[in-house]
Amino acid sequence: MTLEEQDKQYILQTYARDYTNFVKGVGSTLYDEKGKDYIDFASGIGVNSVGHGNDILTSAICEQVKNIIHISNLQVIEPQAKLAQKIVELSGYDMGIFFANSGAEANEGAIKIARKYGETKFNNKRYKVITLEHSFHGRTITTVKATGQESFHTPHFSPYPDGFSYEKSIEDVYKAIDDETVAVLIELVQGEGGVQPFEKGEIQKLARHLKTKEILFIVDEVQTGVYRTGEFLASNLYEIEPDIITLAKGLGGGVPIGAVMTKHKEILSVGDHGSTFGGNYLSTTAGLAVLDILTSLYESGTLDEVLIYFSQKVKELVDKYTHLFEKEVGLGLMRGLRARNTEIQAEVLKNCLKEGLIVLKAGRNTVRFLPSITISKNEIDEGFKRFEKAISAL
Ligand SMILES: *Cc1c(COP(=O)(O)O)cnc(C)c1O
């Protein structure tokens, strides 16, 4: 039985899967079982923030797992408390943190906090959450309903929880607010929806408005967080102070972890929320190592150099291949090329893999780049060389 046959027989087929079998990773290079190398511009969908086989991360994990991997949240967990302090300090916001295991779960926590806030802070019960079209917030029944893409709300899984509505633009959010609205949930750069950043002034204005209305501003930083945009949080880059922020993807460097942080530390009390695995020794030790690696990259100025270098390369491509790409989109190390149509997008993705380059797709015909934050200039050069080769015939 081949690996592909085994996968098809025993794994529920929920992904349009590629069957390249990767067996080794070094930095931003992956090797398949035949020894062919691939430059990784996807980093496991923004997860391998410090690349593959990072010495500092792997030795921190190995040391920890030889000792305690997991106890329960009924006991205090030292690396969990340390990681929470580190995240709060880096963010600059006076917040408390709850650790979960994924982005969807972090957003579930955010919605629970908002619901309880809406239940306890006002005379009438407020429960409605406004999100945006082209957003993505996760795959649980609630977060799929929070996702502003109709294709996700298939009748197969209905009925969905009430209280979510979607607006076309930030401007439309103002009109949608009513006296049952408790929160607005957005990504500052819509990732899955097409690597589309919002304008800073527009976001700051919304933040001020929500504050005067005592409506919570929830920023989903599952993809934008942990230095992806060049700052620790995209909220730092946009210079706003959200009520609630969610994190996941890049935080554990590949170890599953999610986090919801809020300045409303008093809302949840004992028994309101929980998670068996959330914030255990393994994931929070990984998170601490990831933040050590990335903060020194940030402080040395290397991160800034890398993201300017990467964005220059993307700009050169748009200028050179106008017949394929409409424009470049994104921020920091979260970049995309808007293909002129879906066929071009599909061809680019297919050819890249053939040429030994892993890129991602995203909504609105976007070819997406989410390299690891530690990617080297050499790997960037080699990746774009392969990209040009892949698209040269199109
Ligand atoms: C990936 C993603 C999620 C979902 O994260 P999971 O870990 O897959 O549950 C939620 N929000 C955003 C913005 C994401 O990019």
The ligand as an ORCA input file, in Angstrom:
! r2SCAN-3c Opt
* xyz 0 1
  C      -6.037     30.061     10.678
  C      -6.929     31.075     11.250
  C      -7.915     30.750     12.198
  C      -8.180     29.323     12.617
  O      -7.103     28.756     13.283
  P      -7.083     27.172     13.570
  O      -5.838     26.987     14.380
  O      -7.046     26.470     12.258
  O      -8.310     26.840     14.325
  C      -8.671     31.771     12.742
  N      -8.485     33.043     12.360
  C      -7.556     33.403     11.467
  C      -7.385     34.833     11.105
  C      -6.749     32.435     10.857
  O      -5.855     32.785      9.941
*
